[in-house]
Amino acid sequence: MPREPVWRVGVVMYMAWIFYAALGPPPSGPQIPHLDKLMHALSWGFMAFLCTQAWPRRSTLHWLLPSLHGGLTEVLQGVMVQGRHAEWLDFVADVVGVACACGIVAYARRRSRSPA
């Protein structure tokens, strides 16, 4: 039985959760410089990892879907949510996380196929 459908449900659920978190009230607590950029890179990198599992033979979706989600999130934050604003460096952090995750998965897949 293929596992891709289960991963696809996971992608959709994770994307919905990210939208919920990003479009809600801003988090309170201590402000640690650049922590939000690290969280963006890790969150969208994980989303890209989920996409690599959900669509293993469609590499364009691995980076395109999370990148579009990141851009849309920033646009929606800028127009819909009070107390939040669109910050394009957040989008850059999203794309960096996506690129790192896709690169790591591609490297691991190539290594697993090569003879030892």
RODO-2510 file (C-alpha; in nm, 4 decimals, decimal comma):
residues 116
     n   res          X          Y          Z
     1     m     0,0000     0,0000     0,0000
     2     p     0,1483     0,3353    -0,0993
     3     r     0,2203     0,5776     0,1828
     4     e     0,2019     0,8931    -0,0298
     5     p    -0,1692     0,9613     0,0459
     6     v    -0,0950     0,9631     0,4196
     7     w     0,1931     1,2066     0,3661
     8     r    -0,0325     1,4270     0,1511
     9     v    -0,2856     1,4513     0,4316
    10     g     0,0038     1,5463     0,6573
    11     v     0,1119     1,8214     0,4177
    12     v    -0,2379     1,9701     0,4067
    13     m    -0,2785     1,9516     0,7854
    14     y     0,0625     2,1091     0,8456
    15     m    -0,0066     2,3892     0,5955
    16     a    -0,3401     2,4596     0,7650
    17     w    -0,1734     2,4671     1,1062
    18     i     0,0934     2,7095     0,9808
    19     f    -0,1779     2,9373     0,8384
    20     y    -0,3619     2,9235     1,1707
    21     a    -0,0480     3,0078     1,3675
    22     a     0,0737     3,2767     1,1280
    23     l    -0,2603     3,4527     1,0880
    24     g    -0,3490     3,4555     1,4559
    25     p    -0,2335     3,7044     1,7169
    26     p     0,1421     3,7514     1,7375
    27     p     0,3159     3,5447     2,0049
    28     s     0,4034     3,7117     2,3309
    29     g     0,7140     3,6583     2,5343
    30     p     1,0760     3,7614     2,5197
    31     q     1,2029     3,8870     2,1855
    32     i     1,5154     3,6949     2,0880
    33     p     1,6869     3,8558     1,7878
    34     h     1,6445     3,6593     1,4637
    35     l     1,4703     3,3665     1,6351
    36     d     1,1683     3,4213     1,4119
    37     k     1,3853     3,3769     1,1003
    38     l     1,5201     3,0475     1,2347
    39     m     1,1641     2,9339     1,3119
    40     h     1,0548     3,0273     0,9588
    41     a     1,3423     2,8318     0,8028
    42     l     1,2761     2,5254     1,0186
    43     s     0,8970     2,5355     0,9733
    44     w     0,9004     2,5699     0,5955
    45     g     1,1936     2,3297     0,5688
    46     f     0,9829     2,0707     0,7484
    47     m     0,6971     2,1466     0,5099
    48     a     0,9325     2,0828     0,2159
    49     f     1,0401     1,7532     0,3766
    50     l     0,6752     1,6492     0,4025
    51     c     0,6311     1,7356     0,0332
    52     t     0,9294     1,5165    -0,0616
    53     q     0,7564     1,2239     0,1062
    54     a     0,4098     1,3025    -0,0304
    55     w     0,5236     1,3421    -0,3925
    56     p     0,8558     1,1545    -0,4158
    57     r     0,8756     1,1686    -0,7959
    58     r     0,7573     1,5287    -0,8445
    59     s     1,0565     1,7350    -0,7370
    60     t     0,9043     2,0651    -0,8512
    61     l     0,6364     2,0339    -0,5832
    62     h     0,9035     1,9834    -0,3169
    63     w     1,0109     2,3474    -0,3377
    64     l     0,7236     2,5188    -0,5204
    65     l     0,4383     2,4318    -0,2852
    66     p     0,6115     2,5426     0,0384
    67     s     0,7536     2,8545    -0,1287
    68     l     0,4108     2,9617    -0,2551
    69     h     0,2659     2,8921     0,0891
    70     g     0,5327     3,1104     0,2490
    71     g     0,4695     3,3971     0,0089
    72     l     0,0933     3,3746     0,0528
    73     t     0,1330     3,3689     0,4304
    74     e     0,3320     3,6924     0,4227
    75     v     0,0828     3,8623     0,1910
    76     l    -0,2094     3,7574     0,4114
    77     q    -0,0307     3,8766     0,7243
    78     g     0,0132     4,2153     0,5602
    79     v    -0,3502     4,2604     0,4600
    80     m    -0,5603     4,0570     0,7045
    81     v    -0,4098     4,0505     1,0509
    82     q    -0,3881     4,3361     1,2971
    83     g    -0,0693     4,3320     1,4982
    84     r     0,1182     4,1475     1,2250
    85     h     0,2872     4,2714     0,9136
    86     a     0,4339     4,1217     0,5998
    87     e     0,8096     4,0913     0,6253
    88     w     0,9864     3,9776     0,3127
    89     l     1,2880     3,8590     0,5114
    90     d     1,0522     3,6020     0,6638
    91     f     0,9762     3,4834     0,3108
    92     v     1,3501     3,4665     0,2381
    93     a     1,3949     3,2548     0,5521
    94     d     1,1108     3,0290     0,4333
    95     v     1,2795     2,9755     0,0966
    96     v     1,6188     2,9143     0,2573
    97     g     1,4621     2,6476     0,4793
    98     v     1,2907     2,4902     0,1781
    99     a     1,6153     2,4868    -0,0211
   100     c     1,8103     2,3297     0,2658
   101     a     1,5497     2,0586     0,3234
   102     c     1,5228     1,9766    -0,0477
   103     g     1,9005     1,9647    -0,0760
   104     i     1,9372     1,7332     0,2226
   105     v     1,6668     1,4959     0,0961
   106     a     1,8123     1,4924    -0,2571
   107     y     2,1584     1,4185    -0,1170
   108     a     2,0248     1,1383     0,1058
   109     r     1,8321     0,9824    -0,1819
   110     r     2,1347     0,9936    -0,4129
   111     r     2,3543     0,8387    -0,1457
   112     s     2,1075     0,5603    -0,0765
   113     r     2,1013     0,4648    -0,4474
   114     s     2,4786     0,4632    -0,4996
   115     p     2,6709     0,1430    -0,4398
   116     a     2,8708     0,1349    -0,1193
***
